[in-house]
Amino acid sequence: MIRSLAVDVAGEKITHKAARRNVTVVQHPLVAAKLSVLRAKTTAPEEFRRNLQEISIFLACEASRHWESGTIEVQTPLANCAGTLLQRPIALVPILRAGLGMAEGIQCIMPQANVGHIGLYRDEATLRPVSYYHRLPSNLSEAEVLLLDPMLATGFSACQAVTVLRAAGAQRIQLVCLISCEPGIKQLHHAHPEVPLITAAIDPELDNRGYIVPGLGDAGDRYFGTD
């Protein structure tokens, strides 16, 4: 079973109900082990890709814990029994480009999901996001939407992506990140306090370039093997 620890932006434990509106840190030995592989600077791109995809599956399982479901009847080879059917469509929306790897992993367990894309890059001088592309599923207003980005650093890109999704009609948005940090969490919940965050770890700070410390470096470069 995946154990989750609910925290608020100040780092205090809160109730599970409140955590759904705030921050859930997924605590599981496999998640911790895979995150250690991702953090290690000696990890090769192919191993980085595999572990990023696999850890994303654990985070998606936690994000989907409270999705609406209904009961159906299933006929097994031996008898009929009660089964479960998800009530809403699913939309995966990676922030390009690093979020693509998370979407690839999650699609292994949610192949029915529609996939949208939001293209943002960070201006290295201002650390603010610059939008260059977005294309989204048409059923966002009915869907469970997972916004995917490996790192929640300053929080500005995540906030802009949520704004884009809201403008497109999304009602049920969760942000799924591998590593978050306190400044990014505070920025997200200042701008969009209703959006839950599902993450594998919370790191303490950013460096002067806006990178999470200790973090894991540039997730996109490490995933795709670029400099």
Number of C-alpha atoms within 10 A of each C-alpha: 5 13 12 18 14 21 18 18 17 9 11 8 15 15 11 15 9 15 20 18 17 24 28 28 23 23 18 14 11 13 23 15 12 18 21 13 18 27 16 13 11 9 14 14 16 13 14 25 22 15 23 24 21 20 22 26 22 20 24 24 15 19 23 13 8 9 11 11 11 10 11 10 11 12 10 8 6 6 7 10 10 9 11 11 11 11 14 15 15 22 25 26 29 26 25 19 19 20 25 21 26 30 26 21 21 23 18 12 12 17 11 11 19 19 20 20 21 24 18 20 15 14 10 10 7 9 15 16 20 14 15 10 11 16 12 17 18 14 16 22 16 16 22 24 26 24 26 31 27 27 26 29 25 25 23 19 25 27 21 20 24 22 15 16 23 15 10 16 15 21 16 18 21 23 25 28 25 27 24 30 25 21 18 24 23 17 19 27 20 12 16 17 14 15 20 22 26 28 28 23 19 21 16 13 19 18 10 8 10 14 18 26 17 14 24 20 16 15 23 20 13 21 24 15 13 9 7
